[in-house]
Amino acid sequence: MILIKKLTKLLAAVLSITLLSGCWDQNELNARAIVIGVAVDRGEHAPVKITAQIARASAIDTPQKGKSAGEKFYWNIENEGQTIFDIIRGFNHESSRKLYFPHNQIIMISKELAEEGILQYLDFFMRDHETRLDVDIAVAEGKAAQLLDVKPELETLPAINLSIIINSYQPMSHIISVDLHEFMDMLIGYSAAICPIVNLSHQSGMEVLGVTGTAVFIRDKMVGYLDPNMTRGMLWAKNKVKGGIVSVTDGQGQFEVEIKKATSKRKLEYVDGKLKVKIKAKLEGTIGSHTGGAKIQDPEVIKKIENLCNQRIKEEIVVAHDEAKRLKADVFDYANELYKKSPKLWEQIKQDWPNIFENMELDIDASTNISGTGRIVQPVIPN
């Protein structure tokens, strides 16, 4: 009898452990609509329209079947409303599955809405526990929803294709990629916030996506943009150039120098009511191509190319600063750096910061070292 009681207690304990080991709030993926991209536009009948791109699991599991049947690998579902939260919950009336955001790749805001203020459209994505903070943020030149329906040539899902395009441009240092967490940090800082701009164009009858520059925000409103060359000038000033090509010409031919390593240092001084910024940029590279008859094995020719590269680096930094001053937008994080180094000084000057930034003095020093010319030193067709 005692043995039976002991066995009964043991069995009850084992059953309790088995029951407790389950996850009471688990989300089965086959019961969720997996969102991989979000576009935010102005609505036709309400202030805001959301387009959510949902991956079709059946088409992805059997891609050849999907292709032969002409089936899309995704479903773009749209809804309008007063707020993002209201719209997201409203999708439950159109989809048999609840939208699931942990796999979302990108959030795109139309330029029209970005110019009016972007923060109200990002609050939900920061607040909700299912959304990702490392999701890409971008501004769409036109309607954001259109970009989620451009058929990719190599990828199966437009949202993933967009994210890849944005991040693949980074090594060229002509654009940036920014995630939600980084963007919100910039918005609450003292400098300007930035993110990439994506554009839809038509070439030879085909729809082509491209990153055309960097959107610039003061507070949460887009006030302008930097083109690709200005963007690299900004990255030079921030020591964030990762690679790319510097193209220069000597009047007889063009040289393209591939950036192997790029570094820059800067020093900020605030003296007698004026901000002075000194930037030292260094480039190490190799000659990737040459159209002309220059004898690049000649040290004097190499020196000339290096000087031309120095001049180009300075030009890029200057044009970036000129445009940022015109926009009165500190895209270089000078304000944040001053605040961190001297909070007391920042408290004294922050009210006049736009004027201080606009009238700052810039001193640039650039140096280039070309360490190689590739497999050949002579031009392919000598003069």
SEKOLGU-165709 format. One record per residue (C-alpha): z negated, y negated, x negated; residue in one letter. Coordinates in steps of 0.25 Angstrom, whole numbers, padded with zeros to 4 digits, always signed. Layout:
! residues N
ZYXa;...
END
This chain:
! residues 383
+0000+0000+0000m;-0004-0009-0011i;+0009-0006-0019l;+0017-0009-0006i;+0011-0023-0005k;+0014-0026-0020k;+0028-0021-0018l;+0029-0030-0005t;+0024-0042-0013k;+0033-0040-0025l;+0045-0038-0015l;+0042-0051-0008a;+0041-0059-0022a;+0054-0054-0026v;+0061-0058-0013l;+0054-0072-0014s;+0060-0073-0028i;+0073-0069-0024t;+0073-0079-0012l;+0068-0090-0020l;+0079-0088-0031s;+0090-0093-0022g;+0094-0108-0022c;+0091-0113-0008w;+0100-0125-0009d;+0112-0119-0016q;+0126-0124-0013n;+0136-0113-0013e;+0149-0118-0018l;+0158-0111-0008n;+0150-0119+0003a;+0153-0133-0004r;+0165-0142-0005a;+0166-0144-0020i;+0169-0159-0023v;+0177-0162-0036i;+0181-0176-0034g;+0177-0188-0025v;+0185-0201-0022a;+0180-0213-0016v;+0189-0223-0008d;+0188-0234+0003r;+0189-0227+0016g;+0199-0230+0027e;+0189-0230+0038h;+0176-0231+0030a;+0171-0238+0018p;+0172-0226+0009v;+0181-0213+0008k;+0177-0201-0001i;+0187-0191-0005t;+0181-0178-0010a;+0189-0168-0018q;+0185-0154-0015i;+0189-0142-0023a;+0195-0130-0015r;+0188-0118-0021a;+0198-0108-0015s;+0210-0115-0021a;+0203-0116-0035i;+0199-0101-0035d;+0213-0097-0032t;+0222-0109-0038p;+0235-0101-0038q;+0233-0098-0023k;+0230-0113-0021g;+0242-0118-0028k;+0252-0108-0021s;+0246-0112-0008a;+0247-0127-0011g;+0232-0128-0008e;+0225-0140-0015k;+0213-0136-0024f;+0205-0147-0017y;+0202-0154-0004w;+0201-0169-0004n;+0191-0173+0008i;+0190-0187+0012e;+0179-0194+0020n;+0175-0209+0023e;+0162-0215+0026g;+0152-0226+0023q;+0146-0220+0011t;+0148-0209+0001i;+0137-0201+0006f;+0141-0202+0020d;+0155-0198+0016i;+0151-0186+0008i;+0142-0181+0019r;+0154-0183+0029g;+0162-0173+0022f;+0154-0162+0028n;+0162-0165+0041h;+0175-0162+0034e;+0172-0151+0024s;+0166-0138+0028s;+0158-0138+0015r;+0149-0149+0009k;+0154-0157-0002l;+0149-0152-0016y;+0149-0163-0027f;+0143-0156-0040p;+0157-0153-0045h;+0163-0167-0042n;+0172-0172-0054q;+0175-0186-0050i;+0172-0198-0041i;+0183-0208-0040m;+0181-0222-0033i;+0193-0230-0029s;+0194-0244-0036k;+0193-0251-0023e;+0179-0246-0021l;+0175-0247-0035a;+0178-0262-0035e;+0169-0264-0023e;+0157-0256-0029g;+0156-0241-0034i;+0141-0238-0033l;+0141-0235-0018q;+0151-0224-0020y;+0143-0218-0031l;+0129-0218-0026d;+0131-0204-0018f;+0136-0197-0031f;+0125-0202-0039m;+0114-0199-0028r;+0119-0185-0023d;+0113-0173-0030h;+0126-0165-0029e;+0135-0175-0036t;+0138-0175-0051r;+0134-0187-0060l;+0145-0183-0070d;+0156-0185-0061v;+0168-0194-0065d;+0169-0208-0059i;+0182-0215-0058a;+0189-0226-0051v;+0202-0224-0044a;+0213-0235-0044e;+0217-0232-0030g;+0212-0222-0020k;+0202-0213-0026a;+0206-0201-0016a;+0220-0201-0021q;+0216-0197-0035l;+0209-0184-0029l;+0223-0180-0023d;+0231-0181-0036v;+0236-0167-0039k;+0233-0163-0053p;+0243-0156-0062e;+0233-0148-0070l;+0220-0148-0062e;+0218-0142-0048t;+0208-0153-0043l;+0212-0168-0044p;+0197-0172-0045a;+0195-0163-0058i;+0209-0168-0063n;+0204-0183-0061l;+0191-0180-0069s;+0199-0173-0080i;+0209-0185-0081i;+0197-0195-0083i;+0190-0187-0093n;+0202-0183-0101s;+0206-0198-0103y;+0192-0200-0110q;+0197-0195-0124p;+0208-0206-0124m;+0197-0216-0122s;+0205-0224-0113h;+0197-0221-0101i;+0182-0217-0098i;+0176-0206-0089s;+0163-0209-0082v;+0154-0200-0073d;+0145-0205-0062l;+0132-0205-0070h;+0139-0214-0081e;+0145-0223-0071f;+0132-0225-0063m;+0125-0228-0077d;+0135-0239-0080m;+0133-0245-0066l;+0118-0247-0068i;+0120-0252-0082g;+0123-0266-0087y;+0137-0264-0091s;+0150-0261-0083a;+0153-0247-0077a;+0166-0240-0080i;+0174-0228-0075c;+0188-0223-0076p;+0200-0228-0066i;+0209-0217-0061v;+0223-0220-0056n;+0234-0213-0048l;+0248-0216-0052s;+0262-0209-0050h;+0271-0204-0061q;+0284-0197-0059s;+0280-0195-0045g;+0267-0189-0048m;+0252-0194-0046e;+0245-0196-0059v;+0231-0199-0061l;+0226-0207-0073g;+0214-0215-0078v;+0218-0230-0080t;+0206-0236-0085g;+0191-0239-0083t;+0185-0246-0071a;+0175-0256-0074v;+0163-0259-0065f;+0153-0270-0064i;+0141-0265-0056r;+0148-0256-0047d;+0161-0263-0045k;+0174-0261-0052m;+0179-0274-0058v;+0191-0269-0067g;+0195-0259-0077y;+0199-0257-0091l;+0212-0251-0095d;+0213-0239-0105p;+0214-0247-0117n;+0202-0256-0113m;+0194-0244-0109t;+0196-0239-0124r;+0192-0252-0129g;+0179-0251-0120m;+0177-0237-0126l;+0178-0242-0140w;+0167-0252-0138a;+0158-0241-0132k;+0161-0231-0143n;+0167-0221-0133k;+0181-0220-0138v;+0183-0204-0139k;+0198-0204-0143g;+0212-0208-0139g;+0224-0214-0146i;+0225-0228-0152v;+0240-0233-0152s;+0244-0244-0161v;+0257-0249-0166t;+0262-0256-0179d;+0275-0261-0174g;+0283-0250-0180q;+0277-0238-0172g;+0265-0233-0164q;+0253-0226-0170f;+0243-0218-0161e;+0230-0215-0167v;+0221-0204-0161e;+0207-0207-0160i;+0199-0196-0167k;+0185-0204-0168k;+0181-0217-0162a;+0168-0224-0164t;+0163-0238-0161s;+0150-0246-0163k;+0146-0259-0157r;+0135-0269-0158k;+0131-0279-0148l;+0124-0292-0151e;+0119-0303-0142y;+0118-0316-0149v;+0117-0331-0144d;+0121-0327-0130g;+0133-0319-0134k;+0136-0304-0135l;+0143-0299-0148k;+0149-0285-0148v;+0154-0279-0161k;+0162-0266-0160i;+0166-0257-0171k;+0176-0246-0168a;+0181-0235-0177k;+0193-0226-0174l;+0196-0213-0182e;+0210-0207-0178g;+0223-0201-0182t;+0237-0205-0180i;+0242-0197-0168g;+0256-0202-0167s;+0265-0213-0173h;+0278-0218-0168t;+0285-0225-0180g;+0288-0224-0195g;+0275-0228-0201a;+0270-0220-0214k;+0256-0217-0209i;+0253-0210-0222q;+0252-0224-0228d;+0238-0229-0228p;+0243-0243-0225e;+0249-0238-0212v;+0236-0230-0208i;+0228-0243-0211k;+0238-0251-0202k;+0236-0241-0190i;+0221-0241-0192e;+0221-0257-0191n;+0230-0256-0178l;+0220-0246-0172c;+0209-0256-0175n;+0216-0267-0168q;+0219-0258-0156r;+0204-0254-0155i;+0200-0268-0155k;+0210-0272-0145e;+0205-0261-0135e;+0191-0266-0137i;+0194-0280-0135v;+0203-0278-0122v;+0192-0270-0116a;+0182-0281-0119h;+0191-0291-0113d;+0193-0284-0100e;+0178-0281-0099a;+0175-0295-0101k;+0185-0299-0090r;+0178-0290-0081l;+0165-0294-0086k;+0161-0279-0087a;+0154-0274-0099d;+0161-0260-0100v;+0155-0259-0114f;+0141-0257-0111d;+0136-0269-0119y;+0126-0273-0108a;+0120-0259-0108n;+0119-0259-0123e;+0113-0273-0123l;+0103-0269-0112y;+0099-0256-0120k;+0097-0263-0134k;+0090-0276-0129s;+0085-0276-0114p;+0078-0289-0116k;+0091-0296-0120l;+0099-0289-0109w;+0089-0295-0099e;+0092-0309-0104q;+0107-0308-0104i;+0111-0298-0093k;+0113-0309-0082q;+0123-0316-0091d;+0129-0302-0096w;+0143-0304-0090p;+0145-0317-0097n;+0139-0312-0110i;+0149-0300-0110f;+0161-0308-0106e;+0158-0317-0118n;+0154-0307-0129m;+0160-0306-0143e;+0167-0294-0148l;+0169-0290-0162d;+0177-0277-0164i;+0179-0269-0177d;+0188-0257-0177a;+0192-0247-0188s;+0201-0235-0188t;+0203-0224-0197n;+0215-0215-0196i;+0212-0202-0202s;+0225-0194-0199g;+0240-0195-0196t;+0242-0181-0190g;+0251-0170-0196r;+0261-0180-0201i;+0260-0193-0209v;+0275-0197-0209q;+0282-0202-0196p;+0290-0192-0189v;+0302-0200-0191i;+0301-0209-0203p;+0307-0222-0204n;
END
